[in-house]
Amino acid sequence: MTEYRTAGESCVLRGVVNNQVWLAESVIVVKDKPEETVLLLMPGAQCAFPEGYWRWRKNKDFSQGTRWQEAQRDHISLREFSWERNRLLIFLEPEKFYSCYLFWDHASGQFICHYINFQLPYHRSHCGFDTLDLDLDIVIDPQYNWEWKDEDEYQAGISEGGIQEEWVRRIEKSQEEVFDRINKRSYPFDGSWLQWQPIPTWLPPKLPERWQVV
């Protein structure tokens, strides 16, 4: 029997590749039910990303390898840092090859966008939830205009063998469902969460002990 987490509880959303933690974000549980899990990532939350993230993601420097080349190494070196600026709600649904995000500017409270993150279906871990980001994204502005994001990185992941053919097929199959939800303004794109606010007593969470253990 699955044990669900309690609203307000802190845990970790991890990306796992080759039985190693690829990234970790400390989050707060907003909702955890059989049909849906909603997580809050807020400024000040402790996170850990690969050392190479600041090189190949921020600076487009691939001299020491790409994301997927780095993911194949026997040891992934992670750097801890605090999340900045934006507040995110992350909507996870069982067996989906994508998740839905809502972004706000935390200081002003201004809603920024909806977001589709294509990823492996999540599963539960000893410290939270595990998945793997598959690079391809869709950004949807408040007027529901949308655009693809990170298409080049996605194609590179495919050509380098990091993103498997079966995953590509599942992503392509998911896209019809995703665009149907966007076009019909279906949950969670229906505006029902736009006025949601974190409980004031919730503090930015920290990565727990053993967060690197898969």
C-alpha positions in Angstrom: 0.0 0.0 0.0 1.4 3.4 -1.0 2.1 5.8 1.8 1.3 9.3 0.7 3.0 12.4 2.0 1.3 15.2 4.0 0.8 18.7 2.9 3.5 20.9 4.3 6.0 18.1 4.5 9.4 18.7 2.8 11.0 16.1 0.5 13.2 16.0 -2.6 12.4 15.9 -6.3 15.4 14.2 -7.9 16.6 13.5 -11.4 18.2 10.1 -11.5 20.3 8.7 -14.4 22.4 5.6 -14.5 21.6 4.9 -10.8 23.1 8.2 -9.8 21.4 11.4 -8.6 21.7 13.9 -11.4 20.0 16.8 -9.7 18.0 17.4 -6.5 15.5 20.1 -5.5 14.1 20.3 -2.0 10.4 20.9 -2.3 7.3 21.2 -0.1 4.3 18.9 -0.6 1.2 20.8 -1.5 -0.9 17.8 -2.4 -0.2 14.0 -2.7 -3.0 11.8 -3.9 -3.2 8.8 -6.1 -4.2 10.8 -9.2 -1.8 13.8 -8.6 1.1 15.1 -6.6 1.7 18.8 -6.4 5.1 20.2 -5.2 6.3 23.7 -4.3 9.8 24.9 -5.3 10.4 28.2 -3.6 13.3 30.7 -3.4 15.8 29.7 -0.8 15.2 26.0 -1.2 18.4 24.0 -1.2 19.2 22.3 -4.5 22.1 20.4 -6.1 22.9 20.4 -9.8 25.8 18.9 -11.7 29.0 20.9 -11.7 28.8 21.0 -15.5 25.4 22.8 -15.4 26.9 26.2 -15.1 29.3 25.4 -17.9 27.1 23.8 -20.6 23.8 25.2 -19.6 24.6 28.8 -18.6 27.7 29.4 -20.7 27.1 27.0 -23.6 30.6 25.7 -23.0 30.8 22.1 -24.2 34.6 21.8 -24.1 34.4 19.2 -21.2 31.4 17.4 -22.6 27.6 17.9 -22.9 25.0 17.1 -20.4 24.4 13.6 -21.6 28.1 12.8 -21.9 28.6 13.9 -18.3 25.6 11.7 -17.3 27.5 8.6 -18.5 30.4 9.1 -16.1 30.9 6.8 -13.2 30.7 9.7 -10.8 28.5 12.9 -11.2 29.9 15.8 -9.1 27.1 17.9 -7.7 27.1 21.5 -6.5 24.7 22.7 -3.8 23.0 26.1 -4.1 19.8 28.0 -3.1 17.0 28.3 -5.6 16.4 32.0 -6.6 13.7 34.3 -7.7 10.8 32.2 -9.1 8.2 30.2 -7.3 7.1 27.0 -9.0 4.2 24.6 -8.6 5.0 21.2 -10.1 2.2 18.9 -11.0 3.1 15.2 -11.3 0.7 12.6 -12.6 1.3 8.8 -12.6 2.7 7.3 -15.8 3.0 10.6 -17.7 6.0 11.4 -19.7 5.6 15.1 -18.8 4.8 17.3 -15.9 3.0 20.6 -15.7 4.6 23.7 -14.0 3.2 27.1 -13.0 5.8 29.9 -12.5 5.5 33.1 -10.5 7.9 35.8 -9.7 8.1 35.3 -6.0 8.8 38.9 -4.9 6.0 40.5 -6.9 3.6 37.6 -7.0 3.2 38.1 -10.8 2.3 34.9 -12.7 4.9 34.3 -15.4 3.8 31.2 -17.4 2.6 27.6 -17.6 5.2 25.1 -18.6 5.4 21.5 -19.8 8.5 19.6 -18.8 8.9 16.3 -20.7 10.5 13.7 -18.4 10.4 10.1 -17.4 7.3 9.0 -15.3 8.0 9.7 -11.7 8.3 7.1 -8.9 8.5 7.4 -5.2 11.8 7.2 -3.3 12.9 7.1 0.3 13.3 10.9 0.3 10.6 12.0 -2.2 10.1 11.6 -5.9 12.4 10.6 -8.7 12.3 11.2 -12.5 14.6 12.4 -15.3 14.3 15.6 -17.3 14.4 14.8 -21.0 15.3 18.4 -22.1 12.3 19.2 -24.3 9.9 21.8 -22.9 6.9 24.0 -23.9 6.5 27.5 -22.4 2.9 28.8 -22.4 2.4 32.5 -21.6 -0.6 33.9 -19.6 -2.5 34.4 -22.9 -1.8 30.7 -23.8 0.6 31.4 -26.6 3.2 28.7 -26.6 6.6 27.9 -27.9 9.0 25.0 -27.8 12.1 25.3 -25.6 15.4 23.4 -25.7 14.8 21.6 -28.9 18.5 21.6 -29.8 19.4 20.0 -26.5 16.7 17.4 -26.9 18.0 16.5 -30.4 21.6 16.3 -29.0 20.4 14.0 -26.2 18.9 11.7 -28.8 21.9 11.7 -31.1 24.3 11.1 -28.2 22.2 8.1 -27.0 21.2 9.7 -23.6 17.6 9.9 -24.6 16.4 6.4 -25.6 14.2 5.7 -28.7 11.4 4.4 -26.6 11.4 7.7 -24.6 11.2 9.6 -27.8 8.1 7.6 -28.9 6.4 8.1 -25.6 7.1 11.9 -25.7 5.7 12.1 -29.2 2.6 10.1 -28.2 2.2 12.5 -25.2 2.2 15.6 -27.3 -1.4 15.2 -28.6 -2.6 15.0 -25.0 -0.5 18.0 -24.0 -1.7 20.3 -26.7 -5.3 19.2 -26.2 -5.0 20.2 -22.5 -3.5 23.5 -23.5 -6.1 24.3 -26.2 -9.0 23.3 -24.0 -7.5 25.1 -20.9 -7.9 21.9 -19.1 -6.6 21.4 -15.5 -4.1 22.7 -14.4 -4.2 25.3 -17.2 -7.8 26.3 -16.2 -6.7 29.1 -13.8 -7.8 27.2 -10.7 -4.3 27.5 -9.1 -3.4 31.1 -10.2 -4.4 32.7 -6.9 -2.8 30.0 -4.8 -0.3 31.2 -2.1 2.1 29.2 0.0 1.2 29.0 3.7 3.2 31.8 5.4 4.8 29.5 7.9 6.3 27.4 5.2 10.1 27.9 5.2 12.5 27.1 2.3 13.4 23.4 2.8 16.8 21.8 2.9 18.1 18.7 1.4 17.7 15.9 3.9 20.2 13.3 5.0 20.9 10.6 2.5 19.4 12.5 -0.4 22.2 11.2 -2.7 21.3 7.6 -2.0 19.4 6.0 -4.8 
